[in-house]
Amino acid sequence: MKRTLLTAILIAWCLALGNATDGPVYHTKTYAKLLRKLDGGIVDASSRSLNFLYYEEYATSSTTCELRIFNAQSDLLSTTNLNVTPGSNLVEFNLSSTSLYPGGQKYWIKVTNKKGEKFFLRFKI
């Protein structure tokens, strides 16, 4: 794994209630950190879910960010808005609702906040 992916992976622990004899059950999901510029790292999204951490630094209440999906040739394929809250946002973006093709195809996203800051992530399905 590339260095950036090793440092960019965040493990989110979700607590699911178990019964009284079993106690709590913990599930893990991996979230990639958005980058200020694209590097050589690629996130595996073969599960058709792209999980990433977005940190909203400036907003004082709920706001939106623009998420754009591009193919490897930088052609714009899709645009959508993400609802985010101040602080850390664990985003689980469902790729099944897009027209992206599985089979090792490479794509990248650009997330732009209200201040015009851009964050990137490369992935494959």
N, C-alpha and C positions, 0 to 999 in steps of 0.2 A: 504494500500500500504506500502511496506517496506520503511524504511528510505532512503535506497540508491536510490530507484526509485524516491522518492520525491525530493531528492537533485540532481538527475541525469537527470531530465526532463528539456528540453529546449524548450520553445515555440518559433517557428520561424514564423514571420509574413510575409506573401507574399502579396504584393500589386498588386491587379488586377484593371485595369482601368475600371471605370464605366462611364456612360454617364454624361453629364454636369449637369443634374438635380439631379441625384442620388449621385454624388460624388464617391470617391474611395470605393471599396469593399475590406474588409480584410478577409483573410482565415487563419486559423491556422492549423499547423501540429505539432505533438509532436515528438521530437527527443530524444532518450535515449543517455546517455553519456557512452562511453566505459570505462571499469574498468581495473585496473592493475591486479586484481585477481577476479575470480568469487565469488559471494556471493549468498544469497538466493533469490535475486530478479529475476523476470521473466517478460519480455516485451511481451505484447500481439501483435502478428503479424498476427491475423486472417484475416486481409485485404490483406494478401499475399505481403505486403510491409514492410520491416524492415528498419525503419528510425533511424539513429544514427548520433551523432556528432563525427567527428574525427578531432583532432587538430594536424596538421603537424608542429612540432616545429623546425625541423632542416633544411629542404630543402629550397633552395633559388629560386627554380623554380619548375615547375610541375614534379611530380615523381609518382611512383606506390607503393602500399602496397599490401601484399598478404592477402587475406581473405579466411579462411578455415572454413567450416561448419562441425560440428560434431553432432551425435545424443547423446541421454542421456547416452549411454554406451561408449561414447568417440570414436566411430568408425568414421573415416574420410569419409565424404560423397561427398564433393565438394571442389574444390579450384579454385579461380579466382583472378585476379588482379584488384585493384581499382586505378583509376587515381585520384590523389589528388594534391592540390596546397598548397603553404605555408599558414599557419594560419588555420582558422576554415573551415571545410568541412562538409556540411550537406548532408549526404549520404542517398539516397532512393534506397535501394537494392530490386529489384523485385524478390520475391521468386517464382513467377509463372514459371520462367525459370529453376527452379531446380526440382529435383525429390522428394522434401519433401512432406510428407503427412499431410493434415489438420486433425482436429479432436482432438485437445488438445495435440498433440505430442510435446515433449520438445526437443529443440536443443540448441546448443551454437556455437558462432563464436569466432575465434581468428584472430585478425588483427595484422600483423607483418610489421613494417616499415623497411627501409633500414639499420637502426642502430641495428636491431635485437630486438627492444622493442616490447613487446606483450601486446595487449589489448583485453579484453573479454566482452562478453555479452550473457546472456541466454535469450531464447525466446521460445514461443510456437505459433503454428499455429492453 
